[in-house]
Structure formats: structure tokens, C-alpha cells
């Protein structure tokens, strides 16, 4: 249980560090996928998802740098 709290705090810190610039996801594809699951998506969900993608990529880039590489690989994600 303690590990979950630590992981949650780390995720919150990462989310705070992220700077959401432009949208990185295809809105129509995301909305179509959500709709295919029988759900609806709000207008804010695309921006929030894009911000999460930025955070994921930033973390992967940091891991890549820590491993002294310049190529982001699937295991970095």
C-alpha cells in the first residue's frame, strides 16, 4: 500500500512538471474510440489526454538520457 502512495505522489509531481503546448493526439480518433466503447467524451478530455502524453514523453526522455542514449525506445515508455 505504501508503494501505491509513493507512485501516486510521483505521478502527481510529473503531472505538475508537464507543460501542455499543442495537442498531440488526433481528436476525432480519440472520440471515435471512446464512442466505440459506448461512452461519451467531454471537450476537455482531448487536452487532458494530450497533457498526459507530454508527461509520458517527458518521463521517457529523462529515462533515455539517464541511460546515456539519444533514442527513445519502447522500454522507456
N, CA, C and O atoms as a Tinker XYZ file with bonds, in Angstrom:
   308  protein
     1  N      0.816000   -1.192000    0.000000    73     2
     2  CA     0.000000    0.000000    0.000000    64     1     3
     3  C      0.860000    1.256000    0.000000    63     2     4     5
     4  O      0.500000    2.260000   -0.614000    81     3
     5  N      1.986000    1.201000    0.682000    73     3     6
     6  CA     2.882000    2.351000    0.724000    64     5     7
     7  C      3.469000    2.638000   -0.653000    63     6     8     9
     8  O      3.696000    3.791000   -1.018000    81     7
     9  N      3.710000    1.572000   -1.411000    73     7    10
    10  CA     4.247000    1.756000   -2.761000    64     9    11
    11  C      3.259000    2.501000   -3.645000    63    10    12    13
    12  O      3.656000    3.320000   -4.474000    81    11
    13  N      1.972000    2.216000   -3.470000    73    11    14
    14  CA     0.954000    2.892000   -4.272000    64    13    15
    15  C      0.931000    4.380000   -3.974000    63    14    16    17
    16  O      0.774000    5.192000   -4.885000    81    15
    17  N      1.086000    4.749000   -2.698000    73    15    18
    18  CA     1.087000    6.159000   -2.319000    64    17    19
    19  C      2.292000    6.868000   -2.905000    63    18    20    21
    20  O      2.180000    7.995000   -3.388000    81    19
    21  N      3.447000    6.213000   -2.865000    73    19    22
    22  CA     4.668000    6.798000   -3.419000    64    21    23
    23  C      4.526000    6.977000   -4.924000    63    22    24    25
    24  O      4.883000    8.023000   -5.466000    81    23
    25  N      4.004000    5.955000   -5.599000    73    23    26
    26  CA     3.822000    6.031000   -7.046000    64    25    27
    27  C      2.826000    7.129000   -7.412000    63    26    28    29
    28  O      3.010000    7.839000   -8.401000    81    27
    29  N      1.766000    7.265000   -6.605000    73    27    30
    30  CA     0.766000    8.294000   -6.871000    64    29    31
    31  C      1.370000    9.684000   -6.715000    63    30    32    33
    32  O      1.101000   10.568000   -7.528000    81    31
    33  N      2.185000    9.888000   -5.680000    73    31    34
    34  CA     2.824000   11.193000   -5.476000    64    33    35
    35  C      3.803000   11.498000   -6.603000    63    34    36    37
    36  O      3.889000   12.638000   -7.059000    81    35
    37  N      4.539000   10.490000   -7.055000    73    35    38
    38  CA     5.479000   10.680000   -8.158000    64    37    39
    39  C      4.729000   11.054000   -9.432000    63    38    40    41
    40  O      5.177000   11.914000  -10.190000    81    39
    41  N      3.597000   10.415000   -9.664000    73    39    42
    42  CA     2.801000   10.733000  -10.845000    64    41    43
    43  C      2.257000   12.152000  -10.774000    63    42    44    45
    44  O      2.190000   12.846000  -11.789000    81    43
    45  N      1.865000   12.588000   -9.569000    73    43    46
    46  CA     1.360000   13.947000   -9.415000    64    45    47
    47  C      2.460000   14.966000   -9.675000    63    46    48    49
    48  O      2.213000   15.997000  -10.301000    81    47
    49  N      3.670000   14.691000   -9.201000    73    47    50
    50  CA     4.788000   15.605000   -9.438000    64    49    51
    51  C      5.099000   15.697000  -10.917000    63    50    52    53
    52  O      5.368000   16.780000  -11.436000    81    51
    53  N      5.061000   14.545000  -11.602000    73    51    54
    54  CA     5.315000   14.530000  -13.042000    64    53    55
    55  C      4.252000   15.323000  -13.774000    63    54    56    57
    56  O      4.556000   16.063000  -14.709000    81    55
    57  N      3.011000   15.174000  -13.355000    73    55    58
    58  CA     1.918000   15.898000  -13.999000    64    57    59
    59  C      2.064000   17.402000  -13.810000    63    58    60    61
    60  O      1.716000   18.180000  -14.698000    81    59
    61  N      2.579000   17.812000  -12.650000    73    59    62
    62  CA     2.767000   19.239000  -12.397000    64    61    63
    63  C      3.897000   19.802000  -13.243000    63    62    64    65
    64  O      3.862000   20.973000  -13.621000    81    63
    65  N      4.896000   18.986000  -13.545000    73    63    66
    66  CA     6.042000   19.449000  -14.327000    64    65    67
    67  C      5.705000   19.615000  -15.804000    63    66    68    69
    68  O      6.335000   20.406000  -16.506000    81    67
    69  N      4.718000   18.873000  -16.268000    73    67    70
    70  CA     4.379000   18.878000  -17.687000    64    69    71
    71  C      3.844000   20.231000  -18.123000    63    70    72    73
    72  O      3.042000   20.862000  -17.435000    81    71
    73  N      4.299000   20.642000  -19.253000    73    71    74
    74  CA     3.756000   21.862000  -19.833000    64    73    75
    75  C      3.039000   21.463000  -21.115000    63    74    76    77
    76  O      3.655000   20.982000  -22.066000    81    75
    77  N      1.756000   21.664000  -21.123000    73    75    78
    78  CA     0.947000   21.272000  -22.280000    64    77    79
    79  C      1.000000   22.383000  -23.316000    63    78    80    81
    80  O      0.553000   23.503000  -23.067000    81    79
    81  N      1.536000   22.070000  -24.450000    73    79    82
    82  CA     1.686000   23.047000  -25.519000    64    81    83
    83  C      0.586000   22.834000  -26.542000    63    82    84    85
    84  O     -0.540000   23.292000  -26.344000    81    83
    85  N      0.886000   22.164000  -27.602000    73    83    86
    86  CA    -0.130000   21.909000  -28.616000    64    85    87
    87  C     -0.674000   20.490000  -28.446000    63    86    88    89
    88  O     -0.051000   19.659000  -27.785000    81    87
    89  N     -1.809000   20.221000  -29.029000    73    87    90
    90  CA    -2.447000   18.918000  -28.910000    64    89    91
    91  C     -1.656000   17.890000  -29.716000    63    90    92    93
    92  O     -1.353000   18.110000  -30.889000    81    91
    93  N     -1.327000   16.770000  -29.081000    73    91    94
    94  CA    -0.537000   15.725000  -29.731000    64    93    95
    95  C     -1.374000   14.549000  -30.210000    63    94    96    97
    96  O     -0.863000   13.663000  -30.895000    81    95
    97  N     -2.647000   14.532000  -29.860000    73    95    98
    98  CA    -3.493000   13.403000  -30.235000    64    97    99
    99  C     -4.505000   13.826000  -31.294000    63    98   100   101
   100  O     -4.847000   15.003000  -31.407000    81    99
   101  N     -4.975000   12.858000  -32.063000    73    99   102
   102  CA    -5.981000   13.128000  -33.080000    64   101   103
   103  C     -7.345000   13.047000  -32.402000    63   102   104   105
   104  O     -7.800000   11.969000  -32.021000    81   103
   105  N     -7.983000   14.196000  -32.260000    73   103   106
   106  CA    -9.234000   14.282000  -31.501000    64   105   107
   107  C    -10.313000   13.373000  -32.074000    63   106   108   109
   108  O    -11.013000   12.699000  -31.319000    81   107
   109  N    -10.458000   13.343000  -33.383000    73   107   110
   110  CA   -11.515000   12.530000  -33.986000    64   109   111
   111  C    -11.300000   11.044000  -33.720000    63   110   112   113
   112  O    -12.262000   10.304000  -33.515000    81   111
   113  N    -10.049000   10.606000  -33.722000    73   111   114
   114  CA    -9.742000    9.200000  -33.450000    64   113   115
   115  C    -10.023000    8.854000  -31.992000    63   114   116   117
   116  O    -10.568000    7.790000  -31.698000    81   115
   117  N     -9.657000    9.740000  -31.091000    73   115   118
   118  CA    -9.896000    9.512000  -29.665000    64   117   119
   119  C    -11.391000    9.456000  -29.400000    63   118   120   121
   120  O    -11.869000    8.549000  -28.718000    81   119
   121  N    -12.128000   10.418000  -29.933000    73   119   122
   122  CA   -13.577000   10.448000  -29.721000    64   121   123
   123  C    -14.255000    9.223000  -30.325000    63   122   124   125
   124  O    -15.194000    8.690000  -29.735000    81   123
   125  N    -13.796000    8.766000  -31.495000    73   123   126
   126  CA   -14.362000    7.577000  -32.121000    64   125   127
   127  C    -14.105000    6.337000  -31.258000    63   126   128   129
   128  O    -14.978000    5.479000  -31.122000    81   127
   129  N    -12.920000    6.250000  -30.686000    73   127   130
   130  CA   -12.594000    5.109000  -29.833000    64   129   131
   131  C    -13.465000    5.103000  -28.577000    63   130   132   133
   132  O    -14.008000    4.067000  -28.196000    81   131
   133  N    -13.591000    6.246000  -27.949000    73   131   134
   134  CA   -14.419000    6.346000  -26.750000    64   133   135
   135  C    -15.866000    5.992000  -27.081000    63   134   136   137
   136  O    -16.533000    5.287000  -26.323000    81   135
   137  N    -16.340000    6.485000  -28.214000    73   135   138
   138  CA   -17.716000    6.207000  -28.634000    64   137   139
   139  C    -17.909000    4.717000  -28.925000    63   138   140   141
   140  O    -18.971000    4.161000  -28.643000    81   139
   141  N    -16.886000    4.071000  -29.489000    73   139   142
   142  CA   -16.976000    2.636000  -29.783000    64   141   143
   143  C    -17.108000    1.797000  -28.517000    63   142   144   145
   144  O    -17.574000    0.659000  -28.569000    81   143
   145  N    -16.704000    2.349000  -27.398000    73   143   146
   146  CA   -16.819000    1.673000  -26.103000    64   145   147
   147  C    -18.128000    2.022000  -25.402000    63   146   148   149
   148  O    -18.349000    1.633000  -24.255000    81   147
   149  N    -19.000000    2.764000  -26.104000    73   147   150
   150  CA   -20.304000    3.094000  -25.550000    64   149   151
   151  C    -20.298000    4.256000  -24.587000    63   150   152   153
   152  O    -21.222000    4.399000  -23.786000    81   151
   153  N    -19.277000    5.090000  -24.648000    73   151   154
   154  CA   -19.147000    6.226000  -23.742000    64   153   155
   155  C    -19.092000    7.521000  -24.542000    63   154   156   157
   156  O    -18.957000    7.514000  -25.766000    81   155
   157  N    -19.200000    8.625000  -23.823000    73   155   158
   158  CA   -19.070000    9.940000  -24.439000    64   157   159
   159  C    -17.825000   10.618000  -23.882000    63   158   160   161
   160  O    -17.363000   10.281000  -22.792000    81   159
   161  N    -17.285000   11.569000  -24.628000    73   159   162
   162  CA   -16.098000   12.299000  -24.152000    64   161   163
   163  C    -16.413000   13.781000  -24.064000    63   162   164   165
   164  O    -17.119000   14.334000  -24.908000    81   163
   165  N    -15.884000   14.407000  -23.041000    73   163   166
   166  CA   -16.098000   15.839000  -22.887000    64   165   167
   167  C    -15.112000   16.593000  -23.758000    63   166   168   169
   168  O    -14.155000   16.014000  -24.274000    81   167
   169  N    -15.343000   17.864000  -23.919000    73   167   170
   170  CA   -14.447000   18.674000  -24.755000    64   169   171
   171  C    -13.076000   18.846000  -24.110000    63   170   172   173
   172  O    -12.085000   19.059000  -24.808000    81   171
   173  N    -13.012000   18.755000  -22.790000    73   171   174
   174  CA   -11.740000   18.913000  -22.078000    64   173   175
   175  C    -10.881000   17.649000  -22.112000    63   174   176   177
   176  O     -9.685000   17.705000  -21.825000    81   175
   177  N    -11.473000   16.533000  -22.454000    73   175   178
   178  CA   -10.739000   15.272000  -22.378000    64   177   179
   179  C     -9.578000   15.203000  -23.366000    63   178   180   181
   180  O     -8.556000   14.586000  -23.066000    81   179
   181  N     -9.713000   15.814000  -24.521000    73   179   182
   182  CA    -8.636000   15.778000  -25.520000    64   181   183
   183  C     -7.410000   16.528000  -25.017000    63   182   184   185
   184  O     -6.286000   16.045000  -25.153000    81   183
   185  N     -7.618000   17.703000  -24.438000    73   183   186
   186  CA    -6.496000   18.483000  -23.903000    64   185   187
   187  C     -5.844000   17.751000  -22.738000    63   186   188   189
   188  O     -4.619000   17.754000  -22.616000    81   187
   189  N     -6.642000   17.124000  -21.883000    73   187   190
   190  CA    -6.098000   16.389000  -20.743000    64   189   191
   191  C     -5.297000   15.182000  -21.211000    63   190   192   193
   192  O     -4.233000   14.891000  -20.665000    81   191
   193  N     -5.802000   14.483000  -22.214000    73   191   194
   194  CA    -5.085000   13.334000  -22.761000    64   193   195
   195  C     -3.767000   13.774000  -23.392000    63   194   196   197
   196  O     -2.743000   13.112000  -23.226000    81   195
   197  N     -3.794000   14.879000  -24.108000    73   195   198
   198  CA    -2.581000   15.392000  -24.720000    64   197   199
   199  C     -1.545000   15.759000  -23.657000    63   198   200   201
   200  O     -0.351000   15.517000  -23.836000    81   199
   201  N     -2.004000   16.337000  -22.562000    73   199   202
   202  CA    -1.098000   16.684000  -21.468000    64   201   203
   203  C     -0.469000   15.421000  -20.874000    63   202   204   205
   204  O      0.714000   15.410000  -20.534000    81   203
   205  N     -1.264000   14.367000  -20.754000    73   203   206
   206  CA    -0.728000   13.101000  -20.253000    64   205   207
   207  C      0.320000   12.526000  -21.207000    63   206   208   209
   208  O      1.306000   11.937000  -20.764000    81   207
   209  N      0.110000   12.695000  -22.496000    73   207   210
   210  CA     1.082000   12.229000  -23.490000    64   209   211
   211  C      2.390000   13.002000  -23.331000    63   210   212   213
   212  O      3.470000   12.414000  -23.381000    81   211
   213  N      2.293000   14.323000  -23.140000    73   211   214
   214  CA     3.500000   15.122000  -22.884000    64   213   215
   215  C      4.244000   14.599000  -21.656000    63   214   216   217
   216  O      5.466000   14.454000  -21.680000    81   215
   217  N      3.512000   14.319000  -20.597000    73   215   218
   218  CA     4.134000   13.828000  -19.365000    64   217   219
   219  C      4.819000   12.484000  -19.594000    63   218   220   221
   220  O      5.937000   12.260000  -19.130000    81   219
   221  N      4.145000   11.603000  -20.308000    73   219   222
   222  CA     4.709000   10.297000  -20.614000    64   221   223
   223  C      5.990000   10.431000  -21.432000    63   222   224   225
   224  O      6.984000    9.758000  -21.160000    81   223
   225  N      5.956000   11.294000  -22.422000    73   223   226
   226  CA     7.135000   11.505000  -23.261000    64   225   227
   227  C      8.280000   12.164000  -22.493000    63   226   228   229
   228  O      9.441000   11.794000  -22.670000    81   227
   229  N      7.960000   13.128000  -21.647000    73   227   230
   230  CA     8.998000   13.776000  -20.834000    64   229   231
   231  C      9.696000   12.770000  -19.928000    63   230   232   233
   232  O     10.919000   12.794000  -19.791000    81   231
   233  N      8.910000   11.878000  -19.305000    73   231   234
   234  CA     9.489000   10.850000  -18.437000    64   233   235
   235  C     10.351000    9.885000  -19.251000    63   234   236   237
   236  O     11.420000    9.474000  -18.801000    81   235
   237  N      9.887000    9.526000  -20.444000    73   235   238
   238  CA    10.656000    8.630000  -21.300000    64   237   239
   239  C     11.962000    9.278000  -21.749000    63   238   240   241
   240  O     12.995000    8.613000  -21.830000    81   239
   241  N     11.914000   10.557000  -22.035000    73   239   242
   242  CA    13.125000   11.280000  -22.441000    64   241   243
   243  C     14.130000   11.333000  -21.292000    63   242   244   245
   244  O     15.330000   11.161000  -21.510000    81   243
   245  N     13.654000   11.566000  -20.090000    73   243   246
   246  CA    14.550000   11.582000  -18.926000    64   245   247
   247  C     15.192000   10.211000  -18.718000    63   246   248   249
   248  O     16.380000   10.121000  -18.407000    81   247
   249  N     14.417000    9.158000  -18.889000    73   247   250
   250  CA    14.952000    7.799000  -18.739000    64   249   251
   251  C     15.985000    7.525000  -19.822000    63   250   252   253
   252  O     17.011000    6.897000  -19.559000    81   251
   253  N     15.721000    7.988000  -21.029000    73   251   254
   254  CA    16.658000    7.804000  -22.134000    64   253   255
   255  C     17.973000    8.511000  -21.845000    63   254   256   257
   256  O     19.049000    7.954000  -22.064000    81   255
   257  N     17.880000    9.740000  -21.352000    73   255   258
   258  CA    19.093000   10.496000  -21.009000    64   257   259
   259  C     19.862000    9.808000  -19.885000    63   258   260   261
   260  O     21.092000    9.759000  -19.912000    81   259
   261  N     19.143000    9.279000  -18.902000    73   259   262
   262  CA    19.790000    8.596000  -17.780000    64   261   263
   263  C     20.539000    7.353000  -18.240000    63   262   264   265
   264  O     21.530000    6.955000  -17.629000    81   263
   265  N     20.063000    6.749000  -19.313000    73   263   266
   266  CA    20.716000    5.570000  -19.877000    64   265   267
   267  C     21.740000    5.929000  -20.947000    63   266   268   269
   268  O     22.225000    5.057000  -21.667000    81   267
   269  N     22.065000    7.211000  -21.047000    73   267   270
   270  CA    23.075000    7.718000  -21.974000    64   269   271
   271  C     22.793000    7.335000  -23.426000    63   270   272   273
   272  O     23.682000    6.909000  -24.163000    81   271
   273  N     21.537000    7.499000  -23.810000    73   271   274
   274  CA    21.137000    7.245000  -25.179000    64   273   275
   275  C     20.477000    8.500000  -25.726000    63   274   276   277
   276  O     20.103000    9.405000  -24.980000    81   275
   277  N     20.343000    8.533000  -27.041000    73   275   278
   278  CA    19.643000    9.657000  -27.649000    64   277   279
   279  C     18.389000    9.215000  -28.408000    63   278   280   281
   280  O     17.721000   10.019000  -29.059000    81   279
   281  N     18.089000    7.920000  -28.308000    73   279   282
   282  CA    16.920000    7.363000  -28.967000    64   281   283
   283  C     15.935000    6.870000  -27.917000    63   282   284   285
   284  O     16.275000    6.037000  -27.077000    81   283
   285  N     14.709000    7.390000  -27.970000    73   283   286
   286  CA    13.671000    6.917000  -27.065000    64   285   287
   287  C     13.169000    5.579000  -27.599000    63   286   288   289
   288  O     12.765000    5.471000  -28.757000    81   287
   289  N     13.200000    4.564000  -26.740000    73   287   290
   290  CA    12.791000    3.221000  -27.128000    64   289   291
   291  C     11.511000    2.845000  -26.388000    63   290   292   293
   292  O     11.137000    3.499000  -25.414000    81   291
   293  N     10.840000    1.787000  -26.852000    73   291   294
   294  CA     9.592000    1.379000  -26.204000    64   293   295
   295  C      9.732000    1.122000  -24.706000    63   294   296   297
   296  O      8.808000    1.413000  -23.946000    81   295
   297  N     10.863000    0.584000  -24.271000    73   295   298
   298  CA    11.031000    0.308000  -22.841000    64   297   299
   299  C     11.144000    1.584000  -22.012000    63   298   300   301
   300  O     10.994000    1.534000  -20.791000    81   299
   301  N     11.402000    2.713000  -22.642000    73   299   302
   302  CA    11.461000    3.989000  -21.922000    64   301   303
   303  C     10.053000    4.495000  -21.588000    63   302   304   305
   304  O      9.866000    5.270000  -20.651000    81   303
   305  N      9.080000    4.049000  -22.360000    73   303   306
   306  CA     7.708000    4.452000  -22.123000    64   305   307
   307  C      7.128000    3.644000  -20.991000    63   306   308
   308  O      5.966000    3.833000  -20.630000    81   307
